[in-house]
Each structure stands twice: as C-alpha cells, then as structure tokens.
Amino acid sequence: MAKGDELVKYITERVVDYVETPREVRKERVKYREPWVNRWFGLIPFSISLWVERIPRKGKKKL
C-alpha cells in the first residue's frame, strides 16, 4: 500500500505547486517550450520537412 500513498503524495505536491504558481509564470513557461514534435522525435521531422520542400511537385507552379 506504500506505493499508493506515495502516488497520492506526489500528485498532491504537483497540484499544489501548480495552483501556487502565478498564472503569468505558467504562461511564460509554456511560451518558451519547444514544439512537441521536436521534443518527441528530435530534429528528424525538421530535416524531413526541409527535404520534402526541396522536391519539385507536379502541377505546382513556382512564382
């Protein structure tokens, strides 16, 4: 039963910490967060998007 108690304690600490931080601080923290794709997969999606942009597509006119 100790695991359950530890989990409840951890969750309450996180919730209390969230509630006690000012809204502006939370917005600042979210504002400077990198995109989730980069956090999960690194630079691979970015490099693939650069590679796909260079491939010419049929029917698409360049300006």
C-alpha positions as a LaTeX table, in Angstrom:
\begin{tabular}{lrrr}
\hline
Residue & $x$ (\AA) & $y$ (\AA) & $z$ (\AA) \\
\hline
Met1 & 0.00 & 0.00 & 0.00 \\
Ala2 & 3.03 & 2.27 & 0.28 \\
Lys3 & 3.11 & 2.78 & $-3.50$ \\
Gly4 & $-0.43$ & 4.15 & $-3.49$ \\
Asp5 & 0.37 & 6.54 & $-0.68$ \\
Glu6 & 3.49 & 7.74 & $-2.48$ \\
Leu7 & 1.50 & 8.30 & $-5.66$ \\
Val8 & $-1.16$ & 10.34 & $-3.86$ \\
Lys9 & 1.53 & 12.39 & $-2.13$ \\
Tyr10 & 3.32 & 13.05 & $-5.44$ \\
Ile11 & 0.12 & 14.09 & $-7.23$ \\
Thr12 & $-0.93$ & 16.42 & $-4.41$ \\
Glu13 & 2.52 & 18.05 & $-4.39$ \\
Arg14 & 2.28 & 18.64 & $-8.14$ \\
Val15 & $-1.24$ & 20.07 & $-7.92$ \\
Val16 & $-0.34$ & 22.36 & $-5.01$ \\
Asp17 & 2.77 & 23.57 & $-6.85$ \\
Tyr18 & 0.67 & 24.27 & $-9.96$ \\
Val19 & $-2.00$ & 26.16 & $-8.01$ \\
Glu20 & 0.52 & 28.24 & $-6.05$ \\
Thr21 & 2.46 & 29.46 & $-9.12$ \\
Pro22 & 1.11 & 32.67 & $-10.63$ \\
Arg23 & $-0.67$ & 32.48 & $-13.97$ \\
Glu24 & 1.92 & 34.72 & $-15.65$ \\
Val25 & 4.76 & 32.39 & $-14.67$ \\
Arg26 & 2.90 & 29.39 & $-16.09$ \\
Lys27 & 2.24 & 31.25 & $-19.35$ \\
Glu28 & 5.93 & 32.18 & $-19.62$ \\
Arg29 & 6.91 & 28.55 & $-19.10$ \\
Val30 & 4.57 & 27.37 & $-21.87$ \\
Lys31 & 5.56 & 30.24 & $-24.16$ \\
Tyr32 & 9.20 & 29.19 & $-24.45$ \\
Arg33 & 8.56 & 25.46 & $-24.79$ \\
Glu34 & 9.80 & 23.88 & $-28.00$ \\
Pro35 & 7.25 & 22.17 & $-30.29$ \\
Trp36 & 6.11 & 18.71 & $-29.21$ \\
Val37 & 7.38 & 17.15 & $-32.45$ \\
Asn38 & 10.93 & 18.22 & $-31.63$ \\
Arg39 & 10.61 & 17.09 & $-28.03$ \\
Trp40 & 9.40 & 13.64 & $-29.02$ \\
Phe41 & 11.39 & 12.96 & $-32.18$ \\
Gly42 & 14.31 & 15.40 & $-32.19$ \\
Leu43 & 15.38 & 17.06 & $-35.43$ \\
Ile44 & 14.27 & 14.22 & $-37.71$ \\
Pro45 & 10.85 & 15.77 & $-38.59$ \\
Phe46 & 12.50 & 19.12 & $-39.26$ \\
Ser47 & 15.09 & 17.59 & $-41.59$ \\
Ile48 & 12.39 & 15.60 & $-43.42$ \\
Ser49 & 10.29 & 18.75 & $-43.90$ \\
Leu50 & 13.29 & 20.57 & $-45.35$ \\
Trp51 & 13.96 & 17.65 & $-47.67$ \\
Val52 & 10.31 & 17.46 & $-48.81$ \\
Glu53 & 10.18 & 21.19 & $-49.55$ \\
Arg54 & 13.07 & 20.87 & $-51.99$ \\
Ile55 & 11.39 & 18.10 & $-54.03$ \\
Pro56 & 9.52 & 19.61 & $-57.02$ \\
Arg57 & 5.85 & 18.66 & $-57.19$ \\
Lys58 & 3.85 & 18.02 & $-60.34$ \\
Gly59 & 1.25 & 20.65 & $-61.12$ \\
Lys60 & 2.60 & 23.22 & $-58.71$ \\
Lys61 & 3.79 & 26.43 & $-60.32$ \\
Lys62 & 6.70 & 28.40 & $-58.98$ \\
Leu63 & 6.22 & 32.13 & $-58.66$ \\
\hline
\end{tabular}
